[in-house]
Amino acid sequence: MASTAETTTPTRDDFAALLERSLGESQSFEGKVVTGRVTAIENDLVVIDVGLKSEGRISIREFTPPGQAPQVAVGDDVEVYVDRLENAFGEAMLSRDRARREAAWDKLETQFNAGERVEGTIFGRVKGGFTVDLGGAVAFLPGSQVDIRPVRDVTPLMGMAQPFQLLKMDRKRGNIVVSRRSILEETRAEARTGLIQSLAEGQVIDGVVKNITDYGAFVDLGGIDGLLHVTDMSYKRVGHPNEVINIGDTVKVQIIRINRETQRISLGMKQLESDPWEGADAKYPVGAKLKGRVTNITEYGAFIELEPGIEGLVHVSEMSWVKKNVHPGKIVSTSQEVEVIVLEVDGEKRRISLGLKQAQRNPWEVFAEENPVGSIVEGEVKNATEFGLFIGLPGEVDGMVHMSDIAWGVSGEAALGLHHKGEMVKAQVLEVDVERERISLGIKQVSAEGAAATTEEGATPNAAGGFDLKKNEVVTCIVRETRDGGIEVQIGEDGATAFIKRSDLSRDRDEQRPERFQVGQKVDALVIGFERGKKPMLSIKARQISEEKQAVAQYGSSDSGASLGDILGAALNKAKDNG
């Protein structure tokens, strides 16, 4: 009996061992994920038995995925996290979310290290982005990582399972950052590679305009974008792409170039139209007079549209007969219709040179026809220079009155002070040089009053502005100006002006140099004729030859016995002394 009692009655040590074993088993549950069975669902609480002394209760919300119905039923085996063995009511403290989170973190760390995609659901909005459920773990989705382009409304994306890329994980801090954009870019790149391989240069394809910039438009070709540059939209000048297309338009384009390395595609619309430059040489022959519209104005000229797609340039030098060195914008304006003359056509380079002034008559020719030499004109003194006055004449041309032709009996310098800018004066047309665009006028020739001055030879001025000179008469002149082609001289102090050509400066070719004469120097010349308006033509060479002939005649008729060489030498010496 004693032995039986000893074997059946537990001792104090036995109780201690049992308690220690029981506590050890219980403590091994805390902070662990264990499997339990759903025994009941009561008042939105799920009752779960995990093999402890008491059951635990978890809110049914923890079994409800975002945007879905609860996914739990009695008898289901579920994994839960044991937070504590008992609370104040003696129940086990369990968490389904914590269990899912721990399991999710383990799985996500493996996927993150392997660079794999993960599946998640956007379920909330926070500052700077959105929250994503990754099977129990909550990740942050920055707003910049939602899509390739900014998304105004994310509502259609919420509650929908979709792939994400793990960008960053920190388990200690509980931070996970994901990206949806990288998935889309990768998918798009794969699609672009496949699509670009199916395209070919010269192919015609339909696309949708996605974006418009100042330099062109981006067209979606079904997964890959191509650039439609503004210069390839139309043959005609396009100021901005929105003049031709709008966002959302479906357009037919031709593939111009494909760069398979950079995956860039250049598109064109005008290539599907007929080229207006074909046959331009025949359509626009040189000399043809056409009408066009000013489309653009630059410092060097203006562009004229002759037809849609065909533009020509009027260079600034071809814009006006009389307005020199002015900006083209002061002559024409944008959208103005003008008449032009075709000057040159280069179909290969797609260039047409046009003339604006050629479409109008040369005002110098018109003036010469309407105002012959000797006629009287009236104009305003536009400017005074050291050598004369400039007079504004009809047709927007200017004439010049040399200071020697301003007044009778007054020196040139003093005559310049007799008239002022803005004064209306009458003058006589002395000469018109259309090629050089010069008109010579004389104010003093309008009236002969006060013209009592005479030259040393006794010649008096006439109404034509010249002198009562005779052909073959020798006159003394004053050099007023030296030029490359000769010298400008004035007969007497207030006489008419004349120009002695280089070839008439001397009989000796070595002496036919204008630079050997000085302004103010007096020279003798022979009157060899008269121009229109009775302007004298002079020659020093003719005077030398005439004097030589007279010397020969004189010495040849004498009895001095001089040789021909002596006679010619004396004549030449005299000519040199005078010339």
MOHUBEL-V986370 format. One record per backbone hydrogen bond with DSSP energy under -1.0 kcal/mol. CO is the residue of the C=O (numbers start at 1). NH is the residue of the N-H. If there is no record, write none. Layout:
co=[CO,CO]
nh=[NH,NH]
This chain:
co=[1,2,3,4,5,11,12,13,14,15,16,17,18,19,20,21,22,23,24,26,29,32,34,36,37,38,40,42,44,45,46,47,47,48,49,55,56,58,59,60,61,63,65,73,76,78,80,81,82,84,87,91,93,93,95,95,96,97,98,99,100,101,102,103,104,105,106,107,108,109,110,111,118,120,121,122,124,126,128,129,130,131,131,132,133,137,139,140,141,142,143,145,145,154,155,162,164,165,168,170,170,175,176,177,177,179,180,181,182,183,184,185,186,187,188,189,190,191,192,193,200,203,205,207,208,209,211,215,216,217,218,218,219,220,224,226,227,228,229,230,232,232,240,241,241,246,249,251,253,254,255,257,259,259,264,265,266,266,268,269,270,275,277,279,280,285,288,290,292,293,294,296,300,301,302,303,303,304,305,307,310,310,312,313,314,315,316,318,318,322,327,328,328,333,336,338,340,341,342,344,346,351,352,353,353,355,357,362,363,364,365,366,367,372,375,377,379,380,381,383,387,388,389,390,390,391,397,399,400,401,402,403,405,405,411,412,415,420,423,425,427,428,429,431,433,438,439,440,440,442,443,448,455,459,460,462,466,467,470,473,475,476,477,478,479,481,485,486,487,488,488,489,490,491,496,498,500,501,502,504,504,508,509,511,513,514,518,521,523,525,526,527,529,531,535,537,539,539,540,541,542,543,544,545,546,547,548,549,550,551,552,563,564,565,566,567,568,569,570,571,572,573,574,575]
nh=[5,6,7,8,9,15,16,17,18,19,20,21,22,23,24,25,26,27,28,29,32,82,80,78,49,75,47,45,60,42,58,39,40,56,37,92,48,46,62,63,64,71,68,76,38,36,34,95,31,93,90,87,83,84,81,99,100,101,102,103,104,105,106,107,108,109,110,111,112,113,114,116,164,162,133,159,131,129,143,126,141,123,124,139,121,134,132,178,130,145,146,180,181,157,158,120,118,179,177,174,175,170,140,167,168,165,184,185,186,187,188,189,190,191,192,193,194,195,196,197,203,255,253,251,220,248,218,230,213,228,210,211,226,208,221,219,267,217,232,233,269,270,243,244,245,249,209,207,205,268,202,266,263,264,259,227,256,257,254,272,273,278,280,283,284,288,342,340,338,305,335,303,316,298,314,295,296,312,293,310,306,307,304,354,302,318,319,356,357,324,330,331,332,336,294,292,290,355,287,353,351,346,313,343,344,341,360,366,367,368,369,370,371,375,429,427,425,392,422,390,403,385,401,382,383,399,393,391,441,389,405,406,443,444,415,416,418,423,381,379,377,442,374,440,438,433,400,430,431,428,446,451,458,455,468,465,462,469,473,527,525,492,523,490,520,488,502,483,500,480,481,498,478,495,491,489,487,504,505,540,541,511,512,513,516,517,521,479,477,475,539,472,537,534,531,528,526,543,544,545,546,547,548,549,550,551,552,553,554,555,556,567,568,569,570,571,572,573,574,575,576,577,578,579]
